[in-house]
């Protein structure tokens, strides 16, 4: 698709906790932005939902707040991946809550497919996991009466959140999705960039319920609310990867928000790895994923609230020299472990583990009183728990980097996302991995990546490199020892 470079770009960035609209100039500068938070409902440790209608209305709200658009504007949409739902083919009304990318309710339902895990990985580049869409689609068809009724009436649409938003936003109500979001349905053939007939038959899913697959850069049609052409759609981490422009060899991108992700370009499909292989503009990506990044801090805040946590974390990370080890299974262990059903807990190096057994309510997680007392008495300071959680994110990223380095030579990490603002996290990542960690000054990498793709990948957006702060590896034997403790524990838990 041919795109004129000198246009303004409106980006709709729909994330787990907020929906935003940003207007970029033809030169890549942010001219205006608007934001509205969206709710996340944790029913229990496996069921995590969002209100699809609330999400759509939040998109309309930020579009209204962004102000008048220049006549030359084009649009890009980037969304959270793996979040899945069903809607009415005639009215577009959501038939169910959106099952979050964090949702694992289909875990048991997927166990009979474990014998096919190798075949699934070879086709999709993904492991068999309840985080992805196939299990969620099957669960909805088996357990949701509205979905069942719509299927019987031949009036059912199902797919990633992006496809629902496209149906509702586009004037033509197209039933389509980009390939980077389609990929997270666990049904896409990486070689053909289309639905796999083999996997549709395996999971007993009818293709007529699924959207058509389109490239990331494509003329999707016009937004009925803003009257501008939508020319790019992609998943959030794919957008974040492109948000730093062309990368030099040996560089991987780390993006840390609710989850933490490490991504590097590859020139072929790689499936002989516990990591993920996905799609980018013009090729493929090797990706590692950590479920419990910002989500782990949120989880801790529900149990041990700290006022102004992010104001205090920098000093805590600087002060604490020997925190406990946090076995971070919040949201289930992602790559390279792919292990779920294990409670998170803290432990001292060489000490008996203190297990946290959450009692789950409608929308939050709590520990029993005895459990809270046990952990509070552990060294007596909440700061150590939060430092341990930050270190656990670094540990899990390092596990993924080690798996990635078996296929790609990587010596530099470009880091972005909300938690990258923590100097202590960046320094710890450099110390443990031995890589140079560069923090970009531009934190809006997801929106910027989507805008850059929509603008036709103009070279001059990155002709002047964004200022970076570099963190070089330093000796930290204590942290390396704590990493070995976590590594040993995870091998025992997941092998």
ZIBEL-V401983 format. One record per run of one state. SS is the DSSP state (hx for helix, st for strand, lp for the rest). FROM is the first residue (numbers start at 1). LEN is the number of residues. If there is no record, write none. Layout:
BEGIN
[[SS/FROM/LEN] [SS/FROM/LEN]]
END
This chain:
BEGIN
[[lp/1/8] [st/9/6] [lp/15/3] [st/18/7] [lp/25/5] [st/30/8] [lp/38/3] [st/41/2] [lp/43/5] [st/48/3] [lp/51/1] [hx/52/14] [lp/66/8] [st/74/6] [lp/80/4] [st/84/5] [lp/89/5] [st/94/1] [lp/95/3] [st/98/2] [lp/100/7] [hx/107/18] [lp/125/8] [hx/133/11] [lp/144/1] [hx/145/8] [lp/153/3] [st/156/5] [hx/161/9] [st/170/1] [lp/171/5] [st/176/3] [hx/179/7] [lp/186/2] [st/188/2] [lp/190/4] [st/194/2] [lp/196/1] [hx/197/7] [lp/204/3] [hx/207/3] [st/210/1] [lp/211/1] [st/212/3] [lp/215/2] [st/217/7] [lp/224/5] [st/229/7] [hx/236/7] [lp/243/8] [st/251/6] [lp/257/3] [st/260/7] [lp/267/9] [st/276/5] [lp/281/2] [st/283/8] [lp/291/3] [hx/294/10] [lp/304/5] [hx/309/11] [lp/320/5] [st/325/3] [lp/328/5] [st/333/1] [lp/334/5] [st/339/1] [lp/340/5] [st/345/3] [lp/348/6] [st/354/2] [lp/356/3] [st/359/2] [lp/361/4] [st/365/2] [lp/367/2] [hx/369/9] [lp/378/4] [hx/382/23] [lp/405/7] [st/412/5] [lp/417/1] [hx/418/4] [lp/422/1] [hx/423/11] [lp/434/2] [st/436/5] [lp/441/4] [hx/445/10] [lp/455/4] [hx/459/4] [lp/463/5] [st/468/4] [lp/472/5] [hx/477/18] [lp/495/1]]
END
